Amino acid sequence: MTTGEDHQLLRPWPEGPGVGVSVVITTRHGGVSDGPYDSLNLGLQVGDDPIRVATNRERAARAFGVPLDQTVFAQQVHGARAAAVGPAEHGLGTRSMDDAVPSTDILVTTAVGTTLVMLVADCVPLALVDPEARVLAVVHAGWRGTAAGAITRALGEMGRHGGRPDRTTAFLGPGVHPDRYQVSDEVRLALARAVAPRPLDPGVARPDAPDHWLVDLVAANRQQLIHAGVDPECIFDSGTTTADGDHFSDRATRPCGRFALMARLLP
């Protein structure tokens, strides 16, 4: 049963159980951190007290219905490297970044009970699941990861475990609000190269100033999912951005905490 406190900590996708997965976004509420990390900061690398971060992570895992030692964290580097994990990796990165899955922005599992975690504060977190193959991936997709084809890499790694894009359901978490995300022409060109020879969807980048654009990273990842073969009807976003006050935003405040996408296959 979900308690009032759990609802404060987590925002679940109601569509998840229908495809055999539980996927949630944590909020910034219900934790023990203070100052710019107020209050459910889950990031160990941002200057917060690690003891408080560990307490926050325990609270988030408990609200998700799993022990913290059943979760897996990665050393995210804004790339597109994928790693397959399972029970042998349980607990990696939970209390120290030193033993997190190294240099990885995509985690993939076929193990029921293995909870995958990606931390963000403006980058887009995603979960991908093929309910027939029973394979789950989580992705950290800032502009660099998006431009590097993290979506394609994740779907490819899922394919190694029997997954297929046309059977995949995607959950896109909140990213930076497009009106807050002005980038150089270099970034727009990198995102365009990621979908070439197709044109970049007009909604991904809007002109804002000479050689500058307002970019919608959720739209960029949605375009890549569709072009990879994922049914648009099977793509669900969160309906929110990091401008809504429930999530940390690195663009709005530095330093700041990190929130998480958490996902696990259901029995």
N, C-alpha and C positions, 0 to 999 in steps of 0.2 A: 504494500500500500504506500502511496506517495504521501508524505506529510507536508504540512505547510512550509516547514523549513526546507525540505527537499525541493519544493516548487520554487522557493526563493533562489536556490543554488543552481537549479538545472532548468533548461528549456528543451524538452524532447520533441522529436519529430513523430507525430502520431502515425505516419505512414510506415515507420520502421518495422514494427512487429508483423505487419502483413507480408513482408519479404524476409522475415526470419532474422531481424537484426534490431538491436536497441542502439539508437544514436541520440546523443544529447550535446548541447552547448552549455557550458557553465557560464554563469553570470559573474559579476564582480561583487556580489552580495553574499553575506552569510559567513564570512571568514574572520580571521583574527589579526590580519595585517592592518597597519595604520599608515598615515601620511599619504604619499602618492600611490601606495599599494592597496589602499582601502577598497575592499577588505578581503576578498577571496582571490588573492594573487597566487597563481600556481607556478610562476616562473622562478627558478633558482638562480638565474643568470642576470637578474636586473637590479641587484643591490639590496633586496629585502632580506630580513633575518631568516636564515634557512630553517630554523626551528619552527617559525611561524608558517613558512611555506609548506613544510612537512605536515603540520596540523591542517592547513587548508586542503592539501591533497588528500589527507585521510578523510576529511569531511566530504569532499567531492566524490571520492570513491564509494564511501558508505551510502551517500545519497543515490549513487548509481547502482547500488546493490552488490558491490564487489569489495573484497579487501584490497587495500592499496598494493599489497605484494602480488596481486594478480594483474597489475597493469604493466604496460611497457611504454617507456618514453624514448625519444631519439634525440641525438645531438643535431638539431636542425641547422642547416647551413645555406638555405635558400638555393638548393639545387634540385636534382631530379633522380637521385639514387634511391633504389628500392631495396628493402630487406624483408625477407620472410621470417616470421617469428612464431613461436608457440610456447608451450609450457616451460621449455628450457630457458626461455628469455624472461619469464615472469619476474618482476621486480627491478628490471634494469632501468636505471635512471630515476627511480622513485625518490631517492633521498640525496643523490649526488649526480651531477652532470658527468662525472668522470667515468661512470660505468653505463651510461646510456648508449643505445645503439649508435655507433659512430657515423658521423657525416651522412645522415639519412634524413630525407624529407617524405618518404613513402614507406609505410609499414603495411605488410600483408599477412593475413593469417587464414588458416582453415580450421583452427582449433576453437571449439566451443569453450567459452570461459576466459579466453585471452582477451583482455581489454586493451585496445590500442588508443593512444593519446597523442594529439598534436596541439601545440601551444601557439597562440597567435595574439596579435594586438593591432590589427589592420589587414594583415595578409588573410587570404581566404582559406579556411579549413574545409576539407571535403571528406565524405565517406562514400565508398562505392561498394556495392554488394551484388553478387550474382547468386540469387537464392537457390538456383538449381545445382550449381557447382559447389555451393556453400563456401564461397571465398569472399573475404572482406578486405578492403584496403582503406587506409586513411592517408590523406595527402595534405601537405603544407604548401600553399601556392601563393607566394608573393609574386611581384611582377617578374622577378628573375626565374623562379620556378615555373611560372606560367609560360614565359618565353622559352624556357629550356624543354618544354613538352612534358611536364610532370604528369599530366593527364594521360598522355600516350604511354609513358613509362609505367604508370600504375596499372593501366588496362593490360599492357603487355605482361607484367608480372602476374596479374590475375590469370591471364591466359595460360601461364605455365602450370596453373593449378586447375585448369578446366574451365575457367571463366570466359565468357563471351560478352562483348559490348552490347549486342542486341538483347541480352537478357539482364543487363545491369541496371540497377536503380542507383541514382546519385543524389546525395544530400549536400547542398552547398551552404556553409555557414556564413555568418555576417563578416563582411570585409569593410574596408574604409569606404565612406560615402563618396560617390564620384565627384560631388561638388567640392570635396576636401582634397582630392587627389590630383593635383596638377603635376604633370611630368614633362620631361623634355621630349623632343622629337626622336631622340635615340631610343627611348623606352617604347614609344608607339611603333617605331620601325621593328624593334625586337619582337613585339607582340604580333606584328603583321607577318614577320618571317615564320613564326611558329605555325601559321595556318596557310602559308603559301602552298600552291599558287592561287588558292581562294583569296578573295579580298577580306580584309578585316571587317566584321560587322559594324555598321555605322554607330550602333549603341555602345561599342567598346571604347571608342575614343572620340571626343568632341573637341573642336578647336576652341582654345581659350585665350591665347595670346600668340604673338609671333613665335613659331617653333615650340609652342607649348600646348598641351592637351589635357583635358579632364578624362581620366580613365576609369572605367567600371570593370574591376577585376572579376567580379562575379559573372558579368556578361562575357568576359574573355574566356573564362573557364567553361561557361555554358556552351559557347560556340565550339570549343575544342571537343567537348563531350559529344555534341551532336554530330560533328564531322567525323568522330571516331566510330559512330554507329550506335550511340545511346539514344533511345527513344525520347524525344522531348517531353512526352507525357510521363516519363519516369524520372524526371529531374525536379527535385524539390528544393527551393531555397528557404532561408529562414524567415524572410520577410522583414529583416532588420539589418541595420548597419552598425558600425562601431560609433556612430554619432548619436545613438539613441540613449546613452547614459547607463545602460545595463552592462556594458562591456568596456574593457580597457582600449584606449586608442593611443598609439605611439605618436600619431600625427598631432593629437590634441594636447598631450602632456608628456613631458620627459623629465625624469624617469617615470615609468608607469609599470603596472603589473601585466600579467598575461592570463588570458582565459583559455579554455580548452574545448576541443571537440573530442568526445569519448565515444567509442563504439565497440560493440561485441556481438558475436553471433549468438543467437538464442538456441536453446536445446531443441 
